[in-house]
């Protein structure tokens, strides 16, 4: 598969990525204490289908739902179910859609009600680390520069940077080359070329970097049970400055309206 995307392909990936942003905003409208993660999943799937796309995660390697909803100590790949959200929870919602043959893939970690100040800072800094990584995703740099930017921004805070899970290339497949770790050394890894599309997604833990998988074969949680934050954008490598294809603006509008 071609790592360099044509302008037409980039346009299609952007359409899919923007639909993911709108879907996450639709989820945000309903996010509150008392709702189950399964209900949120149904809302998202209906929204995606109503917009002419497929919920790409559903059936992907046998995954049973449209969203990955990961609460508190769950890092990623939490399966929606009977869990009822509570005040103080944090909830990573990861969504993938397939539209016109191309993927969009983005994630946002939400606060439910009032969260612990330490956890609020974890979310804020994880989000900022995503943008630090994106700044490094320019033509002529290497994949290691992205990971280094994320890692070096977070290092002073002593958080655990998940090493077993990585970002990835994106296009007509959900997971394409190259892998994009959230740690690394400057000047190492594959060379970044203009037109490469990447999903950059720091997964950052309040405690240890170590993770374990539940018996369901999907749910990945922190080994020490402490909270984890996850944010993800789709970007295209450009000269000088990366272009962000996905958006959090729809989400932020909803969150502002709920204040």
C-alpha positions as CSV (number, residue, x, y, z in Angstrom):
1,X,0.0,0.0,0.0
2,X,1.2,3.5,-0.9
3,X,2.5,5.5,2.1
4,X,2.2,8.7,0.1
5,X,-1.4,9.7,-0.5
6,X,-2.7,11.6,-3.5
7,X,-4.5,14.9,-2.9
8,X,-7.8,13.1,-3.8
9,X,-7.1,10.4,-1.2
10,X,-6.2,12.9,1.4
11,X,-9.5,14.7,0.7
12,X,-11.4,11.4,1.2
13,X,-9.6,10.6,4.5
14,X,-10.4,14.1,5.7
15,X,-14.1,13.6,5.0
16,X,-14.0,10.4,7.1
17,X,-12.0,12.1,9.8
18,X,-14.4,15.0,10.1
19,X,-17.3,12.6,10.4
20,X,-15.5,10.9,13.3
21,X,-15.3,14.3,14.9
22,X,-19.0,14.9,14.4
23,X,-19.7,11.4,15.8
24,X,-17.7,12.1,18.9
25,X,-19.5,15.4,19.4
26,X,-22.8,13.5,19.1
27,X,-21.6,11.2,21.9
28,X,-20.5,14.2,23.9
29,X,-24.1,15.5,23.9
30,X,-25.3,12.4,25.7
31,X,-22.3,11.8,28.0
32,X,-23.5,12.1,31.6
33,X,-23.7,10.2,34.8
34,X,-26.3,7.4,34.5
35,X,-25.9,6.5,30.8
36,X,-24.4,3.1,29.9
37,X,-21.5,2.8,27.5
38,X,-23.7,0.5,25.3
39,X,-26.2,3.3,24.9
40,X,-23.4,5.7,23.7
41,X,-22.3,3.0,21.3
42,X,-25.8,2.7,19.8
43,X,-26.0,6.5,19.4
44,X,-22.7,6.6,17.6
45,X,-23.5,3.7,15.2
46,X,-26.8,5.2,14.2
47,X,-25.2,8.6,13.6
48,X,-22.5,7.1,11.5
49,X,-24.9,5.1,9.4
50,X,-27.3,8.1,9.0
51,X,-24.3,9.9,7.4
52,X,-23.8,7.2,4.8
53,X,-20.7,5.6,6.4
54,X,-19.9,2.4,8.1
55,X,-18.8,2.0,11.7
56,X,-15.5,0.6,10.8
57,X,-14.5,-0.9,14.2
58,X,-17.6,-3.1,14.2
59,X,-16.5,-6.5,13.0
60,X,-12.8,-5.4,12.6
61,X,-10.9,-8.6,13.6
62,X,-14.2,-9.6,15.3
63,X,-14.6,-6.5,17.5
64,X,-18.2,-6.3,18.6
65,X,-19.0,-2.6,18.7
66,X,-18.9,0.7,16.8
67,X,-16.8,2.5,19.5
68,X,-14.1,1.6,21.9
69,X,-15.1,3.2,25.2
70,X,-12.4,3.0,27.8
71,X,-13.3,4.2,31.3
72,X,-10.8,5.3,34.0
73,X,-8.0,2.6,34.2
74,X,-8.9,1.2,30.7
75,X,-6.3,2.5,28.2
76,X,-8.0,1.5,25.0
77,X,-10.3,-1.1,23.3
78,X,-12.9,-1.0,26.1
79,X,-16.0,-2.9,24.8
80,X,-19.3,-1.0,25.4
81,X,-21.6,-2.7,27.7
82,X,-23.7,-2.4,30.9
83,X,-21.2,-0.1,32.7
84,X,-23.1,3.1,33.9
85,X,-21.0,6.3,33.8
86,X,-20.5,8.0,37.2
87,X,-19.5,11.4,38.3
88,X,-15.7,11.7,38.3
89,X,-15.1,9.1,35.6
90,X,-12.9,9.8,32.6
91,X,-14.0,8.2,29.3
92,X,-11.8,7.7,26.2
93,X,-14.0,7.3,23.2
94,X,-12.2,6.0,20.1
95,X,-14.2,6.0,16.8
96,X,-13.4,4.8,13.3
97,X,-15.5,5.2,10.2
98,X,-15.2,4.0,6.7
99,X,-16.6,6.3,4.1
100,X,-15.9,6.2,0.3
101,X,-13.3,3.5,0.9
102,X,-11.2,5.5,3.3
103,X,-10.8,5.6,7.1
104,X,-11.1,8.2,9.7
105,X,-9.9,7.4,13.2
106,X,-9.9,9.7,16.2
107,X,-10.2,9.6,20.0
108,X,-11.0,12.0,22.8
109,X,-11.0,11.5,26.5
110,X,-14.0,13.1,28.3
111,X,-14.6,14.1,31.9
112,X,-17.9,13.0,33.5
113,X,-18.9,15.6,36.0
114,X,-16.2,16.7,38.4
115,X,-13.0,14.8,38.1
116,X,-10.0,14.7,40.4
117,X,-7.7,17.7,39.7
118,X,-4.7,15.4,39.2
119,X,-6.7,13.4,36.6
120,X,-7.9,16.7,34.9
121,X,-4.2,17.6,34.5
122,X,-3.4,14.2,33.0
123,X,-6.0,14.8,30.3
124,X,-4.9,18.4,29.6
125,X,-1.2,17.3,29.3
126,X,-1.9,14.3,27.2
127,X,-3.9,16.5,24.8
128,X,-1.0,19.0,24.7
129,X,1.5,16.1,24.1
130,X,-0.6,15.2,21.0
131,X,-0.1,18.6,19.5
132,X,3.6,18.5,20.4
133,X,3.9,15.3,18.4
134,X,2.0,16.8,15.5
135,X,4.4,19.7,15.4
136,X,7.2,17.2,14.7
137,X,5.3,15.5,11.9
138,X,6.9,17.4,9.1
139,X,8.6,16.3,5.9
140,X,12.3,15.5,6.4
141,X,11.8,14.5,10.1
142,X,11.6,10.9,11.2
143,X,9.0,8.9,13.1
144,X,11.3,9.0,16.1
145,X,11.0,12.8,16.2
146,X,7.2,12.5,16.8
147,X,7.7,10.1,19.7
148,X,10.5,12.2,21.1
149,X,8.4,15.3,21.1
150,X,5.6,13.6,23.0
151,X,7.9,11.9,25.4
152,X,10.0,15.0,26.2
153,X,6.9,17.1,26.8
154,X,5.5,14.6,29.3
155,X,8.8,13.6,31.0
156,X,8.7,16.2,33.7
157,X,5.3,15.0,34.9
158,X,6.4,11.4,35.6
159,X,3.5,9.8,33.7
160,X,3.7,6.4,32.2
161,X,3.9,6.5,28.4
162,X,2.3,3.3,27.1
163,X,4.9,1.5,24.9
164,X,2.9,-1.6,23.9
165,X,0.5,0.4,21.7
166,X,1.3,2.9,19.0
167,X,-0.2,5.2,16.4
168,X,-0.1,4.2,12.7
169,X,-0.5,5.1,9.1
170,X,-4.0,5.5,7.8
171,X,-5.8,5.3,4.4
172,X,-7.8,2.6,2.7
173,X,-6.8,0.4,5.7
174,X,-7.2,1.3,9.3
175,X,-3.6,0.3,10.3
176,X,-1.0,1.0,7.7
177,X,2.8,1.6,8.0
178,X,4.6,3.2,9.6
179,X,3.9,2.5,13.3
180,X,4.1,5.7,15.3
181,X,5.2,5.2,18.9
182,X,4.7,7.9,21.6
183,X,8.3,7.6,22.6
184,X,11.5,7.6,20.6
185,X,14.9,9.2,19.8
186,X,15.3,12.2,17.5
187,X,16.5,11.3,14.0
188,X,15.5,7.6,14.1
189,X,12.8,5.6,12.4
190,X,11.2,5.9,9.0
191,X,11.6,9.1,7.1
192,X,8.5,11.3,6.9
193,X,7.5,12.3,3.4
194,X,5.0,14.9,2.3
195,X,1.6,13.2,1.8
196,X,2.0,10.5,4.4
197,X,-1.2,10.3,6.6
198,X,-0.7,9.3,10.2
199,X,-2.9,8.7,13.2
200,X,-1.0,10.0,16.2
201,X,-2.4,8.9,19.5
202,X,-0.7,9.3,22.9
203,X,-1.9,6.9,25.5
204,X,-0.7,8.2,28.8
205,X,-1.1,6.7,32.3
206,X,-1.1,8.5,35.7
207,X,1.1,5.7,37.1
208,X,3.0,2.9,35.5
209,X,3.4,2.6,31.7
210,X,2.7,-1.1,32.0
211,X,-0.6,-2.5,30.7
212,X,-2.5,-5.8,30.9
213,X,-5.2,-7.3,28.7
214,X,-8.5,-8.6,30.1
215,X,-9.8,-12.1,29.3
216,X,-12.1,-10.7,26.6
217,X,-9.0,-10.3,24.4
218,X,-9.7,-6.6,23.8
219,X,-9.8,-4.5,26.9
220,X,-6.3,-3.1,27.8
221,X,-5.9,-1.5,31.2
222,X,-3.2,-0.1,33.4
223,X,-1.4,-2.7,35.4
224,X,-1.7,-0.5,38.6
225,X,-5.3,0.4,38.1
226,X,-4.6,4.2,37.8
227,X,-6.4,6.3,35.2
228,X,-5.2,6.6,31.6
229,X,-5.9,9.3,28.9
230,X,-6.0,8.9,25.2
231,X,-6.3,11.5,22.4
232,X,-5.9,10.9,18.7
233,X,-5.8,13.0,15.5
234,X,-5.3,12.1,11.9
235,X,-2.7,14.3,10.2
236,X,-1.0,14.6,6.8
237,X,2.7,15.3,6.7
238,X,3.6,18.6,5.0
239,X,6.6,20.7,4.6
240,X,7.0,23.1,7.6
241,X,3.7,22.2,9.4
242,X,1.5,19.1,9.5
243,X,-2.1,19.4,8.4
244,X,-4.7,18.1,10.9
245,X,-7.4,16.2,9.0
246,X,-9.6,15.3,12.0
247,X,-11.1,17.9,14.4
248,X,-12.1,18.4,18.1
249,X,-13.9,21.6,17.3
250,X,-17.4,20.0,17.2
251,X,-16.7,18.2,20.5
252,X,-15.5,21.5,22.1
253,X,-18.6,23.3,21.0
254,X,-20.8,20.7,22.7
255,X,-18.7,20.8,25.9
256,X,-18.9,24.6,26.0
257,X,-22.7,24.4,25.6
258,X,-22.9,22.1,28.6
259,X,-21.1,24.4,31.0
